[in-house]
Amino acid sequence: MFALVVRFDCRDPAAAVRFDELTAEVVREIADKEPGTLTYATHAVEQEPLARVFYEVYRDREAFEAHESAEHIRRFHARKDPLLTGTRVEFLQPGPFTSSREVGDTP
C-alpha cells in the first residue's frame, strides 16, 4: 500500500469554488479509470475556507505513478495550479496498527 496527504491552499474564494469544481470532475474519472486507486478522499478544512486536503491510498507505488501520469490527472494539475498559493505533499508510511472498515459496517 502507498499513501499520501496533500494540502492545497486556494488563492481566494472564487478560486476555491473553481478548485472544488475541478476536483468533482477528476474524482469521477479516478473512480472510473484507476483500479489501483483504493481511496481518494477530499476534504475542506474547518475554519480555513481556502484550504483543501486530499487523502490518497494506492495499491502500490506503481498505481500511484500510473495515477500521476494519467491524462485526466495531468489536465487537473494544469487547471488547478493557477488557483493555488501553495501545495504541501506528505508521503506516508504504514504505521504498526491499521484498521479498516467499509462505510455502513457496524462494529
C-alpha positions as CSV (number, residue, x, y, z in Angstrom):
1,M,0.0,0.0,0.0
2,F,1.2,3.5,-0.8
3,A,-0.5,6.6,0.7
4,L,-0.1,10.4,0.8
5,V,-1.8,13.5,2.1
6,V,-1.9,16.7,0.1
7,R,-2.9,20.1,1.3
8,F,-3.9,22.8,-1.2
9,D,-4.3,26.5,-0.3
10,C,-6.5,28.4,-2.7
11,R,-5.9,31.9,-3.8
12,D,-9.3,33.4,-2.9
13,P,-13.0,32.3,-2.5
14,A,-13.6,32.2,-6.3
15,A,-10.5,30.1,-6.8
16,A,-11.7,27.7,-4.1
17,V,-15.1,27.3,-5.9
18,R,-13.3,26.5,-9.2
19,F,-10.9,24.2,-7.4
20,D,-13.9,22.3,-6.0
21,E,-15.5,22.0,-9.4
22,L,-12.3,20.6,-11.0
23,T,-12.0,18.2,-8.1
24,A,-15.5,16.9,-8.6
25,E,-14.7,16.2,-12.2
26,V,-11.4,14.5,-11.7
27,V,-12.6,12.3,-8.8
28,R,-15.3,10.8,-11.1
29,E,-12.5,10.0,-13.6
30,I,-10.3,8.5,-10.9
31,A,-13.1,6.2,-9.8
32,D,-13.8,5.1,-13.4
33,K,-10.3,4.8,-14.7
34,E,-7.9,3.9,-11.9
35,P,-8.4,0.4,-10.4
36,G,-5.2,0.8,-8.4
37,T,-6.5,3.9,-6.5
38,L,-8.1,2.4,-3.4
39,T,-9.1,5.7,-1.6
40,Y,-9.2,9.2,-2.9
41,A,-10.9,11.3,-0.2
42,T,-11.1,15.1,-0.5
43,H,-11.9,17.4,2.4
44,A,-12.4,21.1,3.2
45,V,-10.6,22.3,6.3
46,E,-12.7,23.6,9.2
47,Q,-12.1,27.2,10.0
48,E,-9.9,27.6,6.8
49,P,-12.3,28.2,3.9
50,L,-9.5,28.3,1.3
51,A,-7.8,25.1,2.3
52,R,-8.4,21.6,0.9
53,V,-6.8,18.3,2.0
54,F,-6.7,15.1,-0.1
55,Y,-6.1,11.6,1.4
56,E,-4.9,9.2,-1.3
57,V,-4.3,5.4,-0.9
58,Y,-3.0,3.3,-3.8
59,R,-2.4,-0.4,-4.2
60,D,1.3,0.3,-4.5
61,R,3.8,2.9,-5.8
62,E,3.2,1.7,-9.4
63,A,-0.5,2.5,-9.1
64,F,0.4,6.0,-7.8
65,E,2.8,6.5,-10.7
66,A,0.0,5.4,-13.1
67,H,-2.3,7.9,-11.4
68,E,0.2,10.8,-11.8
69,S,0.8,10.1,-15.5
70,A,-2.9,9.7,-16.4
71,E,-4.2,12.3,-18.8
72,H,-7.1,13.4,-16.5
73,I,-4.6,14.0,-13.7
74,R,-2.2,16.0,-15.8
75,R,-5.1,18.1,-17.0
76,F,-6.3,18.6,-13.4
77,H,-2.8,19.7,-12.3
78,A,-2.6,22.2,-15.2
79,R,-6.0,23.7,-14.5
80,K,-5.7,23.8,-10.7
81,D,-2.2,25.2,-10.3
82,P,-3.2,28.9,-11.2
83,L,-5.8,28.7,-8.4
84,L,-3.4,28.0,-5.6
85,T,-1.0,29.8,-3.4
86,G,0.6,26.7,-2.0
87,T,0.7,22.9,-2.0
88,R,2.1,20.5,0.6
89,V,2.6,16.8,-0.1
90,E,3.4,14.3,2.6
91,F,4.1,10.7,1.7
92,L,3.0,8.3,4.4
93,Q,4.5,5.1,5.7
94,P,2.2,2.4,7.2
95,G,2.1,2.5,11.0
96,P,2.3,-0.5,13.3
97,F,-1.5,-0.5,13.7
98,T,-4.1,-0.3,10.9
99,S,-7.8,-0.8,11.0
100,S,-10.2,-0.6,8.0
101,R,-14.0,-0.7,7.9
102,E,-16.3,-0.3,4.9
103,V,-18.9,2.5,5.1
104,G,-22.0,1.1,6.7
105,D,-20.3,-1.7,8.6
106,T,-21.2,-2.0,12.2
107,P,-18.7,-2.9,14.9
